[in-house]
Amino acid sequence: MPGVEFVIARMTFGRRLELMKKVRELATKIEYFEAGRDEKNRMEASLLGAQMDQLYLAWGLEDVFGLTVDGVSATPESLVERGPEELVHEALAAIKAECGLSETERKN
């Protein structure tokens, strides 16, 4: 989005370890529900995937500049809660790129 800038956390060994610990349980649950064949399992997997995205955003989005949400300068939290969805996806892609995730891993 023109004029909007993000500050994304740099990946370090310690931060990678912290993130992996947080993601591990969700990733296992997503894999389990994705293996199911009914709509309820697919919905649960989708919900868990969104929770994982929220975890990445909380972990990696440090600041937002050039955006107001509800008349107030945006914060990472307000961007996720009330900001434009396409901008949230842009920030998420930047965070996952910083994490060095492959295209397949980014889809989760």
C-alpha atoms as a printed R data frame, in Angstrom:
    type eleno elety resid chain resno       x       y      z
1   ATOM     1    CA   MET     A     1   0.000   0.000  0.000
2   ATOM     2    CA   PRO     A     2   1.569   3.327 -1.033
3   ATOM     3    CA   GLY     A     3   3.007   5.363  1.831
4   ATOM     4    CA   VAL     A     4   2.754   2.598  4.422
5   ATOM     5    CA   GLU     A     5   5.921   1.137  5.908
6   ATOM     6    CA   PHE     A     6   6.408  -1.815  8.259
7   ATOM     7    CA   VAL     A     7   9.139  -2.543 10.736
8   ATOM     8    CA   ILE     A     8   9.733  -6.292 10.725
9   ATOM     9    CA   ALA     A     9  11.756  -8.077 13.417
10  ATOM    10    CA   ARG     A    10  15.082  -9.497 12.308
11  ATOM    11    CA   MET     A    11  15.565 -13.231 12.554
12  ATOM    12    CA   THR     A    12  18.127 -14.374 15.095
13  ATOM    13    CA   PHE     A    13  18.817 -17.823 16.497
14  ATOM    14    CA   GLY     A    14  16.981 -17.009 19.730
15  ATOM    15    CA   ARG     A    15  13.987 -15.480 17.945
16  ATOM    16    CA   ARG     A    16  13.805 -18.465 15.566
17  ATOM    17    CA   LEU     A    17  13.764 -20.835 18.544
18  ATOM    18    CA   GLU     A    18  11.049 -18.782 20.244
19  ATOM    19    CA   LEU     A    19   8.919 -18.787 17.089
20  ATOM    20    CA   MET     A    20   9.399 -22.501 16.444
21  ATOM    21    CA   LYS     A    21   8.203 -23.325 19.963
22  ATOM    22    CA   LYS     A    22   5.063 -21.260 19.446
23  ATOM    23    CA   VAL     A    23   4.331 -22.642 15.982
24  ATOM    24    CA   ARG     A    24   5.008 -26.318 16.708
25  ATOM    25    CA   GLU     A    25   1.731 -27.155 18.437
26  ATOM    26    CA   LEU     A    26  -0.445 -25.271 15.936
27  ATOM    27    CA   ALA     A    27   1.342 -26.875 12.983
28  ATOM    28    CA   THR     A    28   0.693 -30.358 14.378
29  ATOM    29    CA   LYS     A    29  -3.005 -29.601 14.851
30  ATOM    30    CA   ILE     A    30  -3.313 -28.112 11.362
31  ATOM    31    CA   GLU     A    31  -1.766 -31.217  9.835
32  ATOM    32    CA   TYR     A    32  -4.200 -33.432 11.747
33  ATOM    33    CA   PHE     A    33  -7.297 -31.496 10.646
34  ATOM    34    CA   GLU     A    34  -6.099 -31.135  7.045
35  ATOM    35    CA   ALA     A    35  -5.998 -34.937  6.864
36  ATOM    36    CA   GLY     A    36  -9.723 -35.087  7.649
37  ATOM    37    CA   ARG     A    37 -12.199 -35.303  4.813
38  ATOM    38    CA   ASP     A    38 -15.227 -33.496  6.159
39  ATOM    39    CA   GLU     A    39 -16.082 -29.790  6.151
40  ATOM    40    CA   LYS     A    40 -15.704 -29.462  9.923
41  ATOM    41    CA   ASN     A    41 -12.060 -30.616  9.712
42  ATOM    42    CA   ARG     A    42 -11.308 -28.228  6.848
43  ATOM    43    CA   MET     A    43 -12.877 -25.351  8.771
44  ATOM    44    CA   GLU     A    44 -10.866 -26.180 11.892
45  ATOM    45    CA   ALA     A    45  -7.652 -26.348  9.837
46  ATOM    46    CA   SER     A    46  -8.479 -22.972  8.301
47  ATOM    47    CA   LEU     A    47  -9.123 -21.417 11.712
48  ATOM    48    CA   LEU     A    48  -5.854 -22.788 13.073
49  ATOM    49    CA   GLY     A    49  -4.039 -21.463  9.993
50  ATOM    50    CA   ALA     A    50  -5.424 -17.987 10.687
51  ATOM    51    CA   GLN     A    51  -4.309 -18.285 14.317
52  ATOM    52    CA   MET     A    52  -0.820 -19.213 13.113
53  ATOM    53    CA   ASP     A    53  -0.794 -16.147 10.851
54  ATOM    54    CA   GLN     A    54  -1.803 -14.029 13.840
55  ATOM    55    CA   LEU     A    55   1.069 -15.555 15.814
56  ATOM    56    CA   TYR     A    56   3.543 -14.635 13.044
57  ATOM    57    CA   LEU     A    57   2.199 -11.087 12.962
58  ATOM    58    CA   ALA     A    58   2.457 -10.696 16.747
59  ATOM    59    CA   TRP     A    59   5.985 -12.118 16.662
60  ATOM    60    CA   GLY     A    60   7.347 -10.179 13.713
61  ATOM    61    CA   LEU     A    61   5.451  -6.920 13.141
62  ATOM    62    CA   GLU     A    62   7.130  -4.304 15.312
63  ATOM    63    CA   ASP     A    63   5.705  -1.053 13.949
64  ATOM    64    CA   VAL     A    64   3.573   0.514 11.206
65  ATOM    65    CA   PHE     A    65   4.061   3.986  9.714
66  ATOM    66    CA   GLY     A    66   1.941   6.012  7.314
67  ATOM    67    CA   LEU     A    67  -1.437   4.505  8.187
68  ATOM    68    CA   THR     A    68  -4.311   5.601 10.352
69  ATOM    69    CA   VAL     A    69  -6.993   3.239 11.598
70  ATOM    70    CA   ASP     A    70 -10.184   4.793 12.923
71  ATOM    71    CA   GLY     A    71  -8.497   8.222 12.885
72  ATOM    72    CA   VAL     A    72  -5.515   7.130 14.997
73  ATOM    73    CA   SER     A    73  -1.978   6.209 13.905
74  ATOM    74    CA   ALA     A    74  -1.901   2.463 13.343
75  ATOM    75    CA   THR     A    75  -0.113   0.079 15.652
76  ATOM    76    CA   PRO     A    76   0.650  -3.535 14.816
77  ATOM    77    CA   GLU     A    77  -2.332  -4.571 16.926
78  ATOM    78    CA   SER     A    78  -4.776  -2.121 15.337
79  ATOM    79    CA   LEU     A    79  -3.597  -3.088 11.861
80  ATOM    80    CA   VAL     A    80  -4.389  -6.742 12.551
81  ATOM    81    CA   GLU     A    81  -7.682  -6.046 14.326
82  ATOM    82    CA   ARG     A    82  -9.168  -3.279 12.173
83  ATOM    83    CA   GLY     A    83  -6.800  -2.471  9.303
84  ATOM    84    CA   PRO     A    84  -7.156  -3.316  5.607
85  ATOM    85    CA   GLU     A    85  -6.907  -7.069  5.102
86  ATOM    86    CA   GLU     A    86  -4.669  -6.758  2.036
87  ATOM    87    CA   LEU     A    87  -2.190  -4.766  4.125
88  ATOM    88    CA   VAL     A    88  -2.233  -7.403  6.846
89  ATOM    89    CA   HIS     A    89  -1.429 -10.043  4.200
90  ATOM    90    CA   GLU     A    90   1.389  -7.846  2.860
91  ATOM    91    CA   ALA     A    91   2.909  -7.559  6.346
92  ATOM    92    CA   LEU     A    92   2.506 -11.300  6.904
93  ATOM    93    CA   ALA     A    93   4.313 -12.078  3.640
94  ATOM    94    CA   ALA     A    94   7.185  -9.777  4.667
95  ATOM    95    CA   ILE     A    95   7.465 -11.499  8.048
96  ATOM    96    CA   LYS     A    96   7.464 -14.972  6.519
97  ATOM    97    CA   ALA     A    97  10.103 -13.855  4.013
98  ATOM    98    CA   GLU     A    98  12.266 -12.645  6.914
99  ATOM    99    CA   CYS     A    99  11.800 -16.061  8.540
100 ATOM   100    CA   GLY     A   100  13.103 -17.693  5.376
101 ATOM   101    CA   LEU     A   101  10.013 -19.841  4.861
102 ATOM   102    CA   SER     A   102   9.551 -21.643  1.568
103 ATOM   103    CA   GLU     A   103   6.455 -21.034 -0.592
104 ATOM   104    CA   THR     A   104   4.836 -24.249  0.734
105 ATOM   105    CA   GLU     A   105   5.536 -23.272  4.349
106 ATOM   106    CA   ARG     A   106   4.141 -19.789  3.703
107 ATOM   107    CA   LYS     A   107   0.801 -21.287  2.626
108 ATOM   108    CA   ASN     A   108   0.391 -22.692  6.148
